[in-house]
Amino acid sequence: MPPSIRELIRALKRAGFQDRGGKGSHRNSVHSVVPKPVVLSGKPGDDAKKYQIRAVEKAIREANR
């Protein structure tokens, strides 16, 4: 079962990302080391899509370099 959007947001916060807000169901998370913001769309209880999971994993790897 894929993680929920809520779990991805929690993982980003643990990695030091800050919520920059968003419009509608979109959330932007930024980190001082990562050049591009991570954008997640969907309700917090929705299952995350594969591309969203990959984007979060990649951003966390970049932040930990």
C-alpha positions as CSV (number, residue, x, y, z in Angstrom):
1,M,0.0,0.0,0.0
2,P,1.5,3.4,-0.9
3,P,2.1,6.0,1.8
4,S,-0.4,8.8,2.2
5,I,0.3,12.4,1.3
6,R,0.3,13.1,5.0
7,E,3.2,10.7,5.5
8,L,5.2,12.3,2.7
9,I,4.7,15.7,4.3
10,R,5.8,14.3,7.6
11,A,9.0,12.9,6.0
12,L,9.8,16.2,4.4
13,K,9.4,18.1,7.7
14,R,11.7,15.5,9.5
15,A,14.3,16.2,6.8
16,G,14.2,19.9,7.4
17,F,11.8,21.1,4.7
18,Q,9.5,24.0,5.4
19,D,5.9,24.3,4.1
20,R,5.7,27.4,1.9
21,G,2.0,27.0,1.5
22,G,0.2,26.5,-1.8
23,K,-3.0,27.0,-3.7
24,G,-5.9,24.7,-3.3
25,S,-4.8,21.1,-2.7
26,H,-1.1,21.8,-3.6
27,R,1.6,22.2,-1.0
28,N,5.1,23.5,-1.6
29,S,8.0,22.4,0.6
30,V,11.4,24.2,0.4
31,H,14.8,23.5,1.8
32,S,17.8,25.8,1.8
33,V,20.0,23.3,0.1
34,V,17.6,21.9,-2.5
35,P,17.2,24.2,-5.5
36,K,13.7,23.2,-6.5
37,P,10.6,23.1,-4.2
38,V,8.8,19.8,-3.8
39,V,5.1,20.2,-4.8
40,L,2.6,17.7,-3.5
41,S,-1.0,17.7,-4.6
42,G,-4.0,15.9,-3.1
43,K,-5.8,15.7,0.2
44,P,-3.6,14.6,3.2
45,G,-5.4,11.2,3.4
46,D,-5.0,10.4,-0.3
47,D,-2.6,7.7,-1.4
48,A,0.6,9.2,-2.9
49,K,1.4,8.6,-6.6
50,K,4.6,7.0,-7.6
51,Y,6.0,10.2,-9.0
52,Q,5.3,12.0,-5.7
53,I,7.1,9.3,-3.7
54,R,10.1,9.5,-6.1
55,A,10.2,13.3,-5.9
56,V,10.2,13.3,-2.1
57,E,12.9,10.6,-1.9
58,K,15.1,12.5,-4.3
59,A,14.6,15.8,-2.5
60,I,15.5,14.2,0.9
61,R,18.6,12.6,-0.6
62,E,19.7,16.1,-2.0
63,A,19.1,17.7,1.4
64,N,21.2,15.1,3.2
65,R,24.3,15.6,1.0
